[in-house]
Amino acid sequence: MESRVVVDSNVWISALVFGGAPRAVFETVLEVGIQVAMSAEIIEEIRRLVSVKFATFGDDLEAMLTLFSDYIHFVRLGPLRLEVSRDPDDDLVLETAIRRRHPSSLLETRICSHLVSIRV
């Protein structure tokens, strides 16, 4: 069974800008061939945040997305939006993970302290 991981936008951006442990997540994706479950909404959020906070990394982000394009599995989010965290952007990550519903899915994010409650 194929492994898939959902990666929060902050981890994508940290990997791109700072490296370290977040970059190790993506190195593992390449080395092991793990599929990254993504939604168009997460990619839109990543592009928005990079353009606002790290505009000089815009081209690097597009190169990173191209590099990982063979590893990205797109998940379509539904018309009803999940609203369980204090940050609506974090709900995109959670909804992507839930809609992916893969037994070996992992959730790589830093949002756990922001959750109020969730029932799946």
Summary of the structure (lengths in Angstrom):
residues: 120
radius of gyration: 13.8
end to end distance: 22.2
largest distance: 39.6
contacts: 335
relative contact order: 0.23
helix: 58%
strand: 13%
